[in-house]
Amino acid sequence: GTAVNTAVRMGAVAVSNSYGASESAADPGYDTSYYRHTGVAITASAGDSGYGVSYPAASRYVTSVGGTTLTKTGGQRGWTETAWGMDSAQEGTGSGCSAYEVKPSWQTDTGCARRMNNDVAAVADPDTGVAVYDSYDEHGWLEVGGTSAGAPLIASVYALAGSPAA
């Protein structure tokens, strides 16, 4: 949270968070201390262990980013996209209903009494992930995944769009 505050203080218009922990009753207090930054887009990865909510993705002040699987097709777009689901390794996008966070006014579903995760999703399946070039350790191209890959993708969309409205 301190790193988020520092990034915002230094002028960031979008901040990506690729970490998470189990929810707790203390989370709403952390929201106002670390994640409530009017006019700044804050994203948080939803986690990679399947159904279940993690924090700070549960915060009503962040864009919770879930994960998808991409499949190459011959259509106009070239890809189909589905929710990244469970497999034998118990991997898949985090999701669910928060136990502690108040539902934001713009969430009108009836499936969750509190905040529903996720807000958006991006490619996260490690089998269909994103290509990155590692010049430090691996010295070459790697395919990576997880919602920790999706959160910075969505943050970059916000950043390229310009300063978010309050």
Buried (B, 14 or more C-beta within 10 A) or exposed (E): EEEBBEBBEEEBBBBBBBBBEEBEEEBBEBBEEBBBBEEBBBBBBBBBBBEBBBBBBBBBBBBBBBBBBBEEEEEEEEEEBEBBBEEEEEBBBBBBBBBBBEBEEEBEEEEBEBBBBBBBBBBBBBEBBBEEEEEEEEEEEEEEBBBBBBBBBBBBBBBEEEEBEE
